[in-house]
Amino acid sequence: MNIGKLYIISAPSGAGKTSLVKQLVADLDLLSVSVSHTTRPMRPGEVHGQDYYFVSAADFQAMREQQAFLEHAQVFDNFYGTAQKTVEDNLKQGLDVILEIDWQGAEQIKKLLPDSLSIFILPPSTDVLLQRLRNRGQDDEQTIARRMRDAVTEISHHDEFDYLVVNDVFAQALTELKSIIIANRLIRQRQLNKLRPLLTALLE
């Protein structure tokens, strides 16, 4: 039975990670995104259980005490966590799983699951990142300024990731992300189980 691969995808806020991952999952089969738990308020258009599991601070703390999270972190004034059981179940079913988490979470996952692969998405420039944050229309200027400061901290951890992708032209960045996942699906160890009947026939 093929076991899926775990991918960590991180980026500063506004780099386009969510849009890229959404399209990636739509275009590739056997690929799923792990839905994180968060204590932050639901934004317009978001769906509970699809974008995040929106929980109270008390519920989040209870899950943390039960060691239900693979990783968890505080981002701004809110908490985010990845439930261990959901990830493990998907991997056992042969699905490749994406975790959209920050560098703190990536660090925790890498220690627990060293076979996971990590990808950091960079904006093409500071000016473009600032413009994207403003175009979202979700934050006031004070919050945007804080996100820009935090982006510098996040980007400084780029050297802890296996792959770097620049999201300048969306289609190009998407192609590069697909290439990473497809190439890893062709690694000999993952192919052996799938191709065993063919290899047996070819070697007779």
Secondary structure, DSSP 8 states (H G I E B T S, - for coil): -----EEEEE--TTSSHHHHHHHHHHHSSSEEE---EE-S---TT--BTTTBEE--HHHHHHHHHTT-EEEEEEETTEEEEEEHHHHHHHHHTT-EEEEE--HHHHHHHHHH-TT-EEEEEE-S-HHHHHHHHHHHT-S-HHHHHHHHHHHHHHHTTGGGSSEEEE-SSHHHHHHHHHHHHHHHHTSHHHHHHHHHHHHHHHT-
